């Protein structure tokens, strides 16, 4: 059986593929013809299953119209709530092009017998790498010195070297991890390789943890750690986990890193702690609202290092995402769905 497949927001999943706009494949409809990427990523693996329509982005008001005839819809950030699902009578499968699947109303999908899948663990290595990219930015200031040297500061130096910031060695520091899933465990292994003492707040039993990870209660971890990295899921219980009260438990010399979910921290409370010298630095690849409003306090306060939600976006991770997503659809079409979250 040939299926009608619609991808609602390809750009936010894999970026732009030059192949799409250059060859205009017969059964691939691509909107927004400014696709100029050269990484070769595409959704060709789905073509054998039926008609494929790919949109770079979809506005909320266009979702139902674009998906109305689809049996299969793939989405990253485009919401498929109860209202949308009830208006899509042909829909049988929703593939979330990410690990988190809060963009889909799972209850509404279950009521209709719609299978929902996600793409687990595709970005573990890339996100863990970003954690330490941020950390090394704070401790070594590599980009700062590279920028100064482009302006001639080293050539004007009277000595063979110069530095104007503290330079910090990571070995021996205490690295606290909140949430010990795939990414948290990988971060722990890298921190251990740097020679740091690793602590974790986790539901896993202490006797099931690697020997280099010490289990701690939340208040103990916050009080002991020189670096705190957030890797827990966003739930009602973890929203604003880092707030004015928990920040007061941390060392004023501590570095806080968030590559998990933006709302794990209270933006204003973190900004206040930075500006009040109660926190050394805040590194984040995620914010509460994305893209952030111009008045977000973390964009302008001192010692905040913010990247635009790119930890997942290495080419290698996006290739894995596509491969897993296509595999999910093919498994569903074959009657044996995998990575089901519904």
C-alpha positions, 0 to 999 in steps of 0.5 A: 500500500502506498502511503501519503507522507507529510513532513511539517518542519524538515528544516528544524530536523535536518537543516536544508538539503541542496538536493531538494531544490536542485533536482526537484524529485518527482514525488517530493514537494519542497516549499521555501525554495531557499534550501541551499545547504550542501550536507546532502541530507534528504528524506529519500529513504521514504520515497519508496513508501509513497507520495512524500511532501516536505515543508521546511516550516509550517505555521500553526494555522497551516498544519491541518490543511497541509496534513489533511490527506496524510496517513503519516505525519512527521514533525519536530516542533509543529504541534499536533494537539487534540484539535489538530488530530481530530481534524486529520481523519486519515492519520495513522502515524505520527513520527516525532523527529526528536527525542522529546515528544511533548509536541503531540497530544498522546492521549488524543492519539491513543484514542484514535489508535494513532501510533506515535514514535520518537527518535531516541539517543541520536544526539547523545555524543553531540550534546555531551560534547557541547557541555564541555565546549561550554565548560572550556569556554568558561575555564580557558576563554579560547575564543576570547584570546583568539579574538584579541590576537586578531586585533594584534594584542599578542604582537604588542605584548612585551612578553612571550605570553599574556593572560587577563582572565583566570585559567582553570584546570578541571582535574580535581574539580567536582562535577555534579550531574542532575539526571543520569540518562544516556546523555548524563551518563556520557557526560559523567564518563567525559568528566571522569576522563578529565580527572574530575570527581563525578556526583549524580542526583539520580533515581538509579541505585547507587550499586548500579552506578559506575565506580567513579560516580557518587550518588548524592541528594539534590541539596548535597550535590548543589552544595558540593559541586564546582560544576552542575550540569542539567540532564533531567527531563522537563516535568511539572516537578523539575520545572524551575528546578534551579531557582533562587532557593536552589541557587543559594545552595550552590557555591558562588564560584560554581558553573551551571550548565543547561543543555537539557530543557530551558524551563529547568531554570528560572531565567530571572533568578539565574540572571540575578545570581550572575549579576549579584556574583552568587554564581560564576557562570551560566552556560546554556544551549536552551532557553525557556522560550525559543527563539527568546524575546529580546528582553530575556535577562540571560542575553545581556547579563554578565557571564552568561554563555548562550548558544542557539539550541545547536547541541543536537545539530552536528552533521553526524547527529542529524544523519542518525536522526534521519536514519532512525526516523526513516527506520521508524516509518518503515517498521510501522509500514511493515506492521512492526512499529518501533520506538513507540511512545504512545 
